[in-house]
Amino acid sequence: MNQPLDVLKAHWKHDAFRPTQEEIINTVLSGKDTFALLPTGGGKSICFQIPALIKPGICLVISPLVALMKDQVENLKNKNIKAIALTGGISFEETNNLLDNCAFGGYKFLYVSPERLQQDWVLERIKNLNVNLVAIDEAHCISQWGHDFRPAYLKIAALKEYFSVAFIALTATATPRVQTDICTLLKLENPTIFKNSFARENLGYHIIKTEDKLGKLKQIFLRNPEPSIVYVKNRKSCVEFSKTFTDLGFTATYYHGGLSNKEKEKNMNLWLEEKAKIIVATNAFGMGIDKPNVKTVVHLQIPDNIENYYQEAGRAGRNGNKSFALLLTPEINSENLKNYFISNLPNKEFLHLVYKNLNNHFQIAYGEGFQELFYLNLNQFCAKFNLSVTKTFACLQFLDRQGIITLNNLISNKASLQFLIESREVIRYCSLNVKDAAVIETILRNYTGVFEQVTIINTALIATKSGTSEDKVIKVLNKLHSQEIIELKLQSNDISILYNEPREDSYTINRVVKILENQNQIKIEQYNQMLNFVSDNSKCKSVLISNYFGEENAKACGICSYCNSKNKSEPKSVSESIQNLLKKGTLSSNEIENSLTFSTEEIIFALQNLLENDFIFLNASNKYQIK
């Protein structure tokens, strides 16, 4: 089984490759450096995974996203392919063991973050592996013009000194400037460049101007019962909109970075199995998700850049059927939106403040903290120091990307306890409360000082070693506390922070401030481009996206909001029917839909045309009225 198609059939159960996949695979197999720009849904990972499976040795995959690494490793394991990821927060001993497995355990894939390669001892171990291919995923991150610039990526080119194998750089979104940066900074040697068109013929991009987002969503979901994704900006909105949709009679769930892995998996499966047709999510959702029959992707706020918007919208219609990316927004004031966007970007002063407060919170002395792991409840931390949660998290992400800290999202409980009764009484309690015994005995075996002093315990570890769930551990601890058997302090944490450098205050921050300022300027420019995309009524939305990514001769799609409004072949009967209804009295959009047999899309876009051409208007009661 050494032919690409045979490997595809055996592991992925597909009978044919997607466009350009086979050409990329053959180029990599011939040993040539390769650059692959495959828009969302183009199947990038197969382009390096299949060559790596065919060649003897292990493939080194460099990826900046922990969630994406874990997802790909899990997918490979499900195909009985041995893969490992070196994520942040793993101890020296565990990392060493994983690298031993890579050397002697027949593993085919080693996923690492670019920051891991900056650790000399890790690099030394990797240099001694039989590497058959180096794949750089999300390669746009190497460029300051990419939307997630990481300086650690600049070190990847040095790997060429150690490995005389093909390098493949892959990304889904890169402007011409970023494409050039990728090839130059990675020092790809005469790379063969593959670019698929950014046009999605079956996907209609629609900007829907509305003050009544919920009413509009209700219409859309009533008319389109197929699976949908609704993107929102924060975790609170995820929960609230999901509940609202459920209350309206739809099946809905939610997904955000603050959920435990168990909750993420449960909610994801509800949606994948279509027990919930709608999933409300932050941009934490979507990496590695390839559900082909998503009919509608909705954005309830304007995304930060076209790159993110294109990736998220592109999760609709992967089965080739007509689908829709709907961005719901009221009439926008670009200047106000831009000022608000800028106000939420962390600047030099705020970064200094967060770093200083972080050190004080963890009680780290100057020159200390190196390789120490801490746990943090972000909301409590921000409340303690009166900081914006959004801006603070952005600072922590920035420090992570600069390699100063390693940041991981998690849901865990940090518990500190001390037994208030003697050990023989604890043993007697266990004999009388058999269901609690495993948890208590595991604590006693692993934390010998719990009778003498307050001791911090790892509830997740206790759960694993006692063969139960973390929820059960917490329940037992609370029960013991209520019966005055233990003194207990329980604190929930949502992120872990590993210090990669000792605390050095101004020196630590000042050397990365220029990068922060450059990034902010890039983000502002990208946001301006996004606002222009939303407000531009002179061109096909698909063409605007293709032009942004450097495609000069893109053709109008015929199905976006602009094309629909200009499509002369569109039956006048939709607009005429609406006007005839409104001549009899004012109506809400829902009332109009219930009175007509046209599709949601036809009615929405007819209403939009009538509004734009001043035939109708929305009155104070949020009902349509004829002029």
For each residue, the residues with C-beta under 8 A, 3 or more apart:
1: 6 7 10
2: 6 7 54
3: 6 7
4: 7 8 17 22 25 26 29 50 51 54
5: 8 9 16 17 22
6: 1 2 3 9 10
7: 1 2 3 4 10 11 50 53 54
8: 4 5 11 12 14 17 46 50
9: 5 6 12 13 14 15
10: 1 6 7
11: 7 8 53 79 80 81
12: 8 9 46 79
13: 9
14: 8 9 17
15: 9
16: 5
17: 4 5 8 14 21 22 25 43 46
18: 21 42 43
19: 42 196
20: 23 24 36 38 42 194 196
21: 17 18 24 25 42 43 46 47
22: 4 5 17 25 26
23: 20 26 27 194
24: 20 21 27 28 34 36 47 168 194
25: 4 17 21 22 28 29 46 47 50 51
26: 4 22 23 29 30
27: 23 24 30 32 34 192 194
28: 24 25 31 32 34 47 48 51 133 166 168
29: 4 25 26 51 54 55
30: 26 27 166
31: 28 165 166
32: 27 28 166 190 191 192
33: 166 167 168 188 189 190 191 192
34: 24 27 28 166 167 168 169 188 191 192 193 194
35: 139 168 169 179 182 183 188 191 192 193 194
36: 20 24 44 47 168 169 170 171 194
37: 171 172 174 179 193 194 195 196
38: 20 42 43 44 47 170 172 194 196
39: 42 172 173 196 197 198 200 310 314
40: 172 173 310 311 314 315
41: 290 314 315 318
42: 18 19 20 21 38 39 172 196
43: 17 18 21 38 46 47
44: 36 38 47 48 137 170 171 172
45: 48 49 72 137 170
46: 8 12 17 21 25 43 49 50
47: 21 24 25 28 36 38 43 44 50 51 168 170
48: 28 44 45 51 52 59 61 133 135 168 170
49: 45 46 52 53 59 76 81 109
50: 4 7 8 25 46 47 53 54
51: 4 25 28 29 47 48 54 55 59 132 133 166
52: 48 49 55 58 59 108 109 132 133 135
53: 7 11 49 50 81 108
54: 2 4 7 29 50 51
55: 29 51 52 132 133
56: 130 132
57: 129 130 131 132 133
58: 52 102 107 108 109 110 129 130 131 132
59: 48 49 51 52 108 109 110 131 132 133 134 135
60: 110 112 126 129 131 133 134 135 159 163
61: 48 69 72 109 110 111 112 135 137
62: 111 112 113 114 117 134 135 136 137 153 156
63: 68 69 72 111 112 113 137 138
64: 113 114 137 138 141 148 150 153 401
65: 68 69 138 287
66: 69 70 85 87 88 113 408
67: 70 71 284 287
68: 63 65 71 72 137 138 287 288
69: 61 63 65 66 72 73 85 87 111 113
70: 66 67 73 74 85 87
71: 67 68 74 75 287 288
72: 45 61 63 68 69 75 76 83 109 111 288
73: 69 70 76 77 83 84 85 109 111
74: 70 71 77 78
75: 71 72 78 79 288
76: 49 72 73 79 81 82 83 108 109
77: 73 74 80 81 82 83
78: 74 75
79: 11 12 75 76
80: 11 77
81: 11 49 53 76 77 108 109
82: 76 77 105 106 107 108 109
83: 72 73 76 77 107 108 109 110 111
84: 73 98 101 102 107 109 110 111
85: 66 69 70 73 110 111 112
86: 90 95 98 99 110 111 112 113 116 122
87: 66 69 70 90 113 408
88: 66 113 115 406 407 408 498
89: 373 406 408 496 498
90: 86 87 94 95 98
91: 94 95
92: 95 96
93: 96 97
94: 90 91 97 98
95: 86 90 91 92 98 99 122
96: 92 93 99 100 125
97: 93 94 100 101
98: 84 86 90 94 95 101 102
99: 86 95 96 102 103 122 125 126 129
100: 96 97 103 104 105
101: 84 97 98 104 105 107
102: 58 84 98 99 105 107 110 129
103: 99 100 125 128 129
104: 100 101
105: 82 100 101 102
106: 82
107: 58 82 83 84 101 102 110
108: 52 53 58 59 76 81 82 83
109: 49 52 58 59 61 72 73 76 81 82 83 84
110: 58 59 60 61 83 84 85 86 102 107 126 129
111: 61 62 63 69 72 73 83 84 85 86
112: 60 61 62 63 85 86 116 117 122 126
113: 62 63 64 66 69 86 87 88 116 117 152
114: 62 64 117 118 141 150 152 153 155 156
115: 88 118 119 150 152 403 406 500
116: 86 112 113 119 122
117: 62 112 113 114 122 123 126 152 155 156 159
118: 114 115 123 152 155 403
119: 115 116 122 123
120: 123 124
121: 124 125
122: 86 95 99 112 116 117 119 125 126
123: 117 118 119 120 126 127
124: 120 121 127 128
125: 96 99 103 121 122 128 129
126: 60 99 110 112 117 122 123 129 131
127: 123 124 162
128: 103 124 125
129: 57 58 60 99 102 103 110 125 126
130: 56 57 58
131: 57 58 59 60 126 134 163 165
132: 51 52 55 56 57 58 59 165
133: 28 48 51 52 55 57 59 60 165 166 167 168
134: 59 60 62 131 156 159 163 165 166 167 168
135: 48 52 59 60 61 62 167 168 170
136: 62 139 142 153 156 167 168 169 170 186
137: 44 45 61 62 63 64 68 170 171
138: 63 64 65 68 141 148 170 171
139: 35 136 142 153 169 170 171 174 182 186
140: 143 146 147 148 171 173 174 178 182 307
141: 64 114 138 146 148 149 150 153
142: 136 139 146 149 150 153 154 156 181 182 185 186
143: 140 146 149 174 177 178 181 182 185
144: 149 181 518 519 522
145: 149 175 177 178 181 522
146: 140 141 142 143 149 174 178 181
147: 140 173 304 305 307 308 522 523 526
148: 64 138 140 141 401
149: 141 142 143 144 145 146 401 515 519 522
150: 64 114 115 141 142 153 401 402
151: 154 401 402 403 515
152: 113 114 115 117 118 155 401 403
153: 62 64 114 136 139 141 142 150 156 185
154: 142 151 157 185
155: 114 117 118 152 158
156: 62 114 117 134 136 142 153 159 186
157: 154 160 185 186 187
158: 155 161 162
159: 60 117 134 156 162 163 167
160: 157 163 167 187
161: 158
162: 127 158 159
163: 60 131 134 159 160
164:
165: 31 131 132 133 134
166: 28 30 31 32 33 34 51 133 134
167: 33 34 133 134 135 136 159 160 186 188
168: 24 28 33 34 35 36 47 48 133 134 135 136
169: 34 35 36 136 139 182 183 186 188 191
170: 36 38 44 45 47 48 135 136 137 138 139
171: 36 37 44 137 138 139 140 174 178 182
172: 37 38 39 40 42 44 310 311 314
173: 39 40 140 147 307 310 311 549
174: 37 139 140 143 146 171 178 179 182 549
175: 145 178 179 548 549 550
176: 179 180 549 550
177: 143 145 180 181
178: 140 143 145 146 171 174 175 181 182
179: 35 37 174 175 176 182 183 193 550
180: 176 177 183 184
181: 142 143 144 145 146 177 178 184 185
182: 35 139 140 142 143 169 171 174 178 179 185 186 188
183: 35 169 179 180 186 188 191 193
184: 180 181 187
185: 142 143 153 154 157 181 182
186: 136 139 142 156 157 167 169 182 183
187: 157 160 184
188: 33 34 35 167 169 182 183 191
189: 33
190: 32 33
191: 32 33 34 35 169 183 188
192: 27 32 33 34 35
193: 34 35 37 179 183
194: 20 23 24 27 34 35 36 37 38
195: 37
196: 19 20 37 38 39 42
197: 39 546 551 554
198: 39 310 545 546 549 551 554
199: 542 546 551 554 555 557
200: 39 203 314 317 542 557
201: 557
202: 317 320 321 322 323 559
203: 200 313 314 316 317 323 324 325 542 557 559
204: 322 323 324 325 557 559 560 561 563 564 601
205: 313 325 327 541 542 545 557 560 561
206: 324 325 326 327 541 560 561 564 601 604 605
207: 327 329 534 541 561
208: 216 326 327 328 329 561 604 608
209: 329 330 331 608 611
210: 213 215 216 328 329 330
211: 330 618 622
212: 215 216 589 622
213: 210 216 217 300 328
214: 217 218 244
215: 210 212 218 219 588 589 590 622
216: 208 210 212 213 219 220 328 589 604
217: 213 214 220 221 230 245 298 328
218: 214 215 221 222 248 590
219: 215 216 222 223 589 590 593 600 603 604
220: 216 217 223 224 228 296 298 326 600 604
221: 217 218 224 225 228 245 250 277 278
222: 218 219 593 600
223: 219 220 593 599 600 601
224: 220 221 228 295 296 324 600
225: 221 277
226: 277 293 294 295 296
227: 271 274 277 278 279 291 293 294 295
228: 220 221 224 277 278 279 294 295 296 297 298
229: 278 279 281 285 286 294 296 297 298 312 315 316
230: 217 241 278 279 280 281 298 300
231: 281 282 283 285 297 298 299 300 301 303 312
232: 237 238 241 280 281 282 300 301
233: 237 282 300 301
234: 237 238 282 390
235: 238 239 256 257 258 282
236: 239 240
237: 232 233 234 240 241 280 300
238: 232 234 235 241 242 254 255 256 280 281 282
239: 235 236 242 243 254
240: 236 237 243 244
241: 230 232 237 238 244 245 252 254 280 300
242: 238 239 245 246 252 253 254 278 280
243: 239 240 246 247 252
244: 214 240 241 247 248
245: 217 221 241 242 248 250 252 278 280
246: 242 243 249 250 251 252
247: 243 244
248: 218 244 245
249: 246
250: 221 245 246 277 278
251: 246 275 276 277 278
252: 241 242 243 245 246 276 277 278 279 280
253: 242 267 270 271 276 278 279 280
254: 238 239 241 242 267 279 280 281
255: 238 259 264 267 268 271 279 280 281 282 284 285
256: 235 238 259 281 282 284 285
257: 235 282 284 409
258: 235 409 411 494
259: 255 256 263 264 267 411
260: 263 264 411
261: 264 265 411
262: 265 266
263: 259 260 266 267 411
264: 255 259 260 261 267 268
265: 261 262 268 269
266: 262 263 269 270
267: 253 254 255 259 263 264 270 271 276 279
268: 255 264 265 271 272 279 289
269: 265 266 272 273
270: 253 266 267 273 275 276 279
271: 227 253 255 267 268 274 275 276 277 278 279 291
272: 268 269 291
273: 269 270
274: 227 271 277
275: 251 270 271
276: 251 252 253 267 270 271 279
277: 221 225 226 227 228 250 251 252 271 274
278: 221 227 228 229 230 242 245 250 251 252 253 271
279: 227 228 229 230 252 253 254 255 267 268 270 271 276 285
280: 230 232 237 238 241 242 245 252 253 254 255
281: 229 230 231 232 238 254 255 256 284 285 286
282: 231 232 233 234 235 238 255 256 257 285
283: 231 286 303 308 312
284: 67 255 256 257 281
285: 229 231 255 256 279 281 282 289
286: 229 281 283 289 311 312 315
287: 65 67 68 71
288: 68 71 72 75
289: 268 285 286 315
290: 41 318
291: 227 271 272 294 315 318
292: 318 319
293: 226 227 318 319 321
294: 226 227 228 229 291 297 315 316 317 318 323
295: 224 226 227 228 316 317 321 323 324
296: 220 224 226 228 229 316 323 324 325 326
297: 228 229 231 294 312 313 315 316 323 324 325 326
298: 217 220 228 229 230 231 325 326 327 328
299: 231 302 303 309 312 313 325 326 327 328
300: 213 230 231 232 233 237 241 328
301: 231 232 233 329
302: 299 327 329 332 337 530 531 534
303: 231 283 299 306 308 309 312 530
304: 147 308 341 523 526 527 530
305: 147 308 309 523 526 527 529 530
306: 303 309 310 526 529 530 533 545 548
307: 140 147 173 310 311 526
308: 147 283 303 304 305 311 312
309: 299 303 305 306 312 313 327 530 533
310: 39 40 172 173 198 306 307 313 314 545 549
311: 40 172 173 286 307 308 314 315
312: 229 231 283 286 297 299 303 308 309 315
313: 203 205 297 299 309 310 316 325
314: 39 40 41 172 200 203 310 311 318 325
315: 40 41 229 286 289 291 294 297 311 312 318
316: 203 229 294 295 296 297 313 323 324 325
317: 200 202 203 294 295 320 321 322 323
318: 41 290 291 292 293 294 314 315
319: 292 293
320: 202 317
321: 202 293 295 317
322: 202 204 317 559
323: 202 203 204 294 295 296 297 316 317
324: 203 204 206 224 295 296 297 316 601
325: 203 204 205 206 296 297 298 299 313 314 316
326: 206 208 220 296 297 298 299
327: 205 206 207 208 298 299 302 309 534
328: 208 210 213 216 217 298 299 300
329: 207 208 209 210 301 302 332 534
330: 209 210 211
331: 209
332: 302 329 337 531 534 535
333: 336 337
334: 337 338 531 535
335: 338 339
336: 333 339 340
337: 302 332 333 334 340 341 531
338: 334 335 341 342 524 527 528 531
339: 335 336 342 343
340: 336 337 343 344
341: 304 337 338 344 345 523 524 527
342: 338 339 345 520 524
343: 339 340
344: 340 341 388 390 391 394
345: 341 342 391 394 520 523 524
346: 350 351 354 391 392 394 395 398 516
347: 350 351 516 517 520
348: 351 352 509 513 516 517
349: 352 353
350: 346 347 353 354 391 395
351: 346 347 348 354 355 395 398 399 509 513 516
352: 348 349 355 356 506 509
353: 349 350 356 357 385 387
354: 346 350 351 357 358 387 392 395 396
355: 351 352 358 359 395 399 505 508 509
356: 352 353 359 360 505
357: 353 354 360 361 381 385 387
358: 354 355 361 362 381 497
359: 355 356 362 364 369 503 505
360: 356 357 363
361: 357 358 376 381 384 385
362: 358 359 369 372 374 497
363: 360
364: 359 368 369 372 499 503
365: 368 369 503
366: 503 504 505
367: 502 503 504
368: 364 365 372 502 503
369: 359 362 364 365 372 499 501 502 503
370: 499 500 501 502
371: 498 499 500
372: 362 364 368 369 498 499
373: 89 496 497 498 499
374: 362 496 497 498 499
375: 410 412 414 493 495 496 497
376: 361 381 493 494 495 496 497
377: 380 381 491 492 493 494
378: 381 382 389 392 393 494 495
379: 382 383 389 494
380: 377 383 384 491
381: 357 358 361 376 377 378 384 385 387 392
382: 378 379 385 386 387 388 389 392
383: 379 380 386
384: 361 380 381
385: 353 357 361 381 382
386: 382 383
387: 353 354 357 381 382 391 392
388: 344 382 391 392
389: 378 379 382 392 393
390: 234 344 393 394
391: 344 345 346 350 387 388 394 395
392: 346 354 378 381 382 387 388 389 395 396
393: 378 389 390 396 397
394: 344 345 346 390 391 397 398
395: 346 350 351 354 355 391 392 398 399
396: 354 392 393 399 400 405 407 495 497
397: 393 394 400 401 407
398: 346 351 394 395 401 402 512 516 519
399: 351 355 395 396 402 404 405 407
400: 396 397 403 404 405 406 407
401: 64 148 149 150 151 152 397 398
402: 150 151 398 399 512 515
403: 115 118 151 152 400 500 501
404: 399 400 499 500 501 508 512
405: 396 399 400 497 498 499 500
406: 88 89 115 400 497 498 500
407: 88 396 397 399 400 495 496 497
408: 66 87 88 89 495 496 498
409: 257 258 494 495
410: 375 493 494 495 496
411: 258 259 260 261 263 492 493 494
412: 375 458 459 460 470 492 493
413: 459 460 470 474 490 491 492 493
414: 375 456 459 490 491 492 493
415: 456 457 459 474 477 488 489 490 491
416: 454 455 456 457 488 489
417: 443 450 454 455 457 477 481 486 487 488 489
418: 450 451 452 453 454 455 486 487
419: 423 426 450 451 485 486
420: 484 485 486 487
421: 425 426 429 485
422: 425 426 451
423: 419 426 427 444 451
424: 427 428
425: 421 422 428 429
426: 419 421 422 423 429 430 440 444 485
427: 423 424 430 431
428: 424 425 431 432
429: 421 425 426 432 433 436 440 485
430: 426 427 433 434 436 437 440 441
431: 427 428 434 437
432: 428 429
433: 429 430 436 437
434: 430 431 437
435:
436: 429 430 433 439 440 476 479 480
437: 430 431 433 434 440 441
438: 441 442 466 467 468
439: 436 442 443 462 466 468 472 473 476 477
440: 426 429 430 436 437 443 444 476 480
441: 430 437 438 444 445 466
442: 438 439 445 446 462 465 466
443: 417 439 440 446 447 450 457 462
444: 423 426 440 441 447 448 450
445: 441 442 465
446: 442 443 457 461 462 465
447: 443 444 450 455 457
448: 444
449: 452 453 455
450: 417 418 419 443 444 447 453 455 457
451: 418 419 422 423
452: 418 449
453: 418 449 450
454: 416 417 418 487 489
455: 416 417 418 447 449 450
456: 414 415 416
457: 415 416 417 443 446 447 450 461 462
458: 412 461 462
459: 412 413 414 415 462 463 470 473 474 477
460: 412 413 463 464 470
461: 446 457 458 464 465
462: 439 442 443 446 457 458 459 465 466 470 473
463: 459 460 466 468 469 470 472 473
464: 460 461 467
465: 442 445 446 461 462
466: 438 439 441 442 462 463 473
467: 438 464
468: 438 439 463 472 473
469: 463 472 473
470: 412 413 459 460 462 463 473 474
471: 474 475
472: 439 463 468 469 475 476
473: 439 459 462 463 466 468 469 470 476 477
474: 413 415 459 470 471 477 478 490
475: 471 472 478 479
476: 436 439 440 472 473 479 480
477: 415 417 439 459 473 474 480 481 486 488 490
478: 474 475 481 482 488 490
479: 436 475 476 482 483
480: 436 440 476 477 483 485 486 488
481: 417 477 478 484 485 486 487 488
482: 478 479
483: 479 480
484: 420 481
485: 419 420 421 426 429 480 481
486: 417 418 419 420 477 480 481
487: 417 418 420 454 481
488: 415 416 417 477 478 480 481
489: 415 416 417 454
490: 413 414 415 474 477 478
491: 377 380 413 414 415
492: 377 411 412 413 414
493: 375 376 377 410 411 412 413 414 496
494: 258 376 377 378 379 409 410 411
495: 375 376 378 396 407 408 409 410
496: 89 373 374 375 376 407 408 410 493
497: 358 362 373 374 375 376 396 405 406 407
498: 88 89 371 372 373 374 405 406 408
499: 364 369 370 371 372 373 374 404 405 502 503
500: 115 370 371 403 404 405 406
501: 369 370 403 404 504 508
502: 367 368 369 370 499
503: 359 364 365 366 367 368 369 499 508
504: 366 367 501 507 508
505: 355 356 359 366 508 509
506: 352 509 510
507: 504 510 511
508: 355 404 501 503 504 505 511 512
509: 348 351 352 355 505 506 512 513
510: 506 507 513
511: 507 508
512: 398 402 404 508 509 515 516
513: 348 351 509 510 516 517
514: 517 518
515: 149 151 402 512 518 519
516: 346 347 348 351 398 512 513 519 520
517: 347 348 513 514 520 521
518: 144 514 515 521 522
519: 144 149 398 515 516 522 523
520: 342 345 347 516 517 523 524
521: 517 518 524 525
522: 144 145 147 149 518 519 525 526
523: 147 304 305 341 345 519 520 526 527
524: 338 341 342 345 520 521 527 528
525: 521 522 528 529
526: 147 304 305 306 307 522 523 529 530
527: 304 305 338 341 523 524 530 531
528: 338 524 525 531 532
529: 305 306 525 526 532 533 548
530: 302 303 304 305 306 309 526 527 533 534
531: 302 332 334 337 338 527 528 534 535
532: 528 529 535 536
533: 306 309 529 530 536 541 544 545 548
534: 207 302 327 329 332 530 531
535: 332 334 531 532
536: 532 533 539 544
537: 562 612
538: 562
539: 536 543 544 562
540: 543 544 554 556 557 560 562 563
541: 205 206 207 533 544 545 557 560 561 562 563
542: 199 200 203 205 545 546 554 556 557 560
543: 539 540 546 547 554 555 556 557
544: 533 536 539 540 541 547 548
545: 198 205 306 310 533 541 542 548 549
546: 197 198 199 542 543 549 551 554
547: 543 544 550 551 552 554
548: 175 306 529 533 544 545
549: 173 174 175 176 198 310 545 546
550: 175 176 179 547
551: 197 198 199 546 547 554
552: 547
553:
554: 197 198 199 540 542 543 546 547 551
555: 199 543
556: 540 542 543 563
557: 199 200 201 203 204 205 540 541 542 543 560 563
558: 563 567
559: 202 203 204 322 563 564
560: 204 205 206 540 541 542 557 563 564
561: 204 205 206 207 208 541 564 565 605 608
562: 537 538 539 540 541 565 566
563: 204 540 541 556 557 558 559 560 566 567
564: 204 206 559 560 561 567 570 601 605
565: 561 562 605 608 609 612
566: 562 563
567: 558 563 564 570
568:
569:
570: 564 567 574
571: 574
572: 575 576
573: 576 577
574: 570 571 577 578 596 598 602 603 606
575: 572 578 579 606 609 610 615
576: 572 573 579 580
577: 573 574 580 581 596 598
578: 574 575 581 582 592 596 603 606 607 610 616 624
579: 575 576 582 583 610 615 616 626
580: 576 577 583 584
581: 577 578 584 587 592 595 596
582: 578 579 585 586 587 616 624 625 626
583: 579 580 626
584: 580 581
585: 582
586: 582 619 621 623 624 625
587: 581 582 591 592 595 623 624
588: 215 591 592 622 623 624
589: 212 215 216 219 592 593 603 604 607 624
590: 215 218 219 593 594
591: 587 588 594 595
592: 578 581 587 588 589 595 596 603 607 624
593: 219 222 223 589 590 596 600 603
594: 590 591
595: 581 587 591 592
596: 574 577 578 581 592 593 603
597:
598: 574 577 602 603 606
599: 223 602 603
600: 219 220 222 223 224 593 603 604
601: 204 206 223 324 564 604 605
602: 574 598 599 605 606
603: 219 574 578 589 592 593 596 598 599 600 606 607
604: 206 208 216 219 220 589 600 601 607 608
605: 206 561 564 565 601 602 608 609
606: 574 575 578 598 602 603 609 610
607: 578 589 592 603 604 610 611 616 624
608: 208 209 561 565 604 605 611 612
609: 565 575 605 606 612 613
610: 575 578 579 606 607 613 615 616
611: 209 607 608 614 615 616 617 618
612: 537 565 608 609
613: 609 610
614: 611 617 627
615: 575 579 610 611 626 627
616: 578 579 582 607 610 611 624 625 626 627
617: 611 614 624 625 627
618: 211 611 622 623 624 625
619: 586 622 623 624 625
620:
621: 586
622: 211 212 215 588 618 619
623: 586 587 588 618 619
624: 578 582 586 587 588 589 592 607 616 617 618 619
625: 582 586 616 617 618 619
626: 579 582 583 615 616
627: 614 615 616 617
